[in-house]
Amino acid sequence: LPHGSTMKSIDKYKKLAKKIIDLSGDFRLNNKDEFEKWYGHKHENPDYLTKFVYGIPELYREQMKNAEYVSSAGCNSTASILGLYPLFKNNLVEEDKTVIEVKVGSSEAGNKVNAGSHHPERSGSVRSYMPTQHRHTAEILQELSFGKELKVHFSGTSIDMVRGVLATCHVFLKNNLEEKDIWKVYRDAYNKEPFIRIVKEREGIYRYPEPKLLIGTNFCDIGFEKDPHSNRLVVISSIDNLMKGAAGQALQAFNIMYGFEETLGLEFPGLHPI
């Protein structure tokens, strides 16, 4: 349903189903004041905000097993959070210097036709559509703060592709870690995750995550590179916004909620090289 619809009708849906997965942004934030700040209007059913589990399974798998309500995460926030979560969880990066820039395709342009979603108009374009104040910033702040004050500077850029998200995240390490140490942090966090892959090759054209390789899959690919001249770490993460950023992630949550194999229906390896 479009943003703003579920919150108006949640009581009706509650009578129809014991478990609900909402793909809109209505219940992603657990604080009504933050919702009003980022969405520009009051929440019409704020009592439900704390009843929904935030819908990234890699973060909330155990809570989903007994959940009645899950709010599937935004596509940009999914890519950004999964890319940065191990670093913030382990208190490895400075809290006031996070810069994220995402490049997205036309399928993220909403559910209404407009000039910006028309492919002849988009062809060859690189359009900064949300330099500041993107709503997904609120989800990133919520999930990465770990009780601390966090500043995230987020920008969105629309490019000439149909589906996919590429998040380039700049963070600054508190200590001078080597790349092998960063490898270990990500392996410890994600080595048992069926849909997380660490991508970092020394040769070839796919040395870092590439949305083209993920079309039709539920994977999130994550790579990184440390700046040899500073404490800056660049983390690159990529997903298919229609899968891991939407329907695929929702199905993953559904499988967990009902006790099915988590990967059921999500094993497709992708459309590349078609």
Number of C-alpha atoms within 10 A of each C-alpha: 11 11 13 16 13 20 19 12 12 15 12 10 12 13 9 10 9 10 16 18 19 21 23 19 23 26 31 25 24 20 15 19 14 16 23 12 13 16 18 10 12 13 21 15 16 18 11 17 21 15 15 22 25 24 28 24 22 17 14 14 19 12 17 24 16 14 20 17 23 26 24 30 30 24 24 31 22 27 29 31 24 23 25 23 19 19 19 17 14 11 14 18 20 16 19 13 16 18 16 21 20 24 22 29 21 18 15 18 16 10 10 6 9 9 9 15 19 12 14 11 11 19 11 11 15 13 16 14 14 15 13 12 15 16 19 21 21 19 24 25 17 18 18 22 17 13 8 9 10 16 16 20 17 23 19 20 18 23 20 18 19 20 21 29 31 26 29 21 24 21 25 21 19 13 10 13 13 10 13 8 11 18 14 12 16 20 15 11 16 17 14 10 12 14 20 20 18 19 17 17 12 8 8 7 8 13 12 22 25 22 23 22 21 26 23 23 21 30 27 26 25 26 22 22 14 20 11 9 6 10 16 19 20 19 21 27 31 34 34 31 31 20 24 31 28 20 15 22 26 23 21 25 28 21 18 22 23 14 12 12 10 19 17 12 12 18 13 13 13 16 12 10 6 6
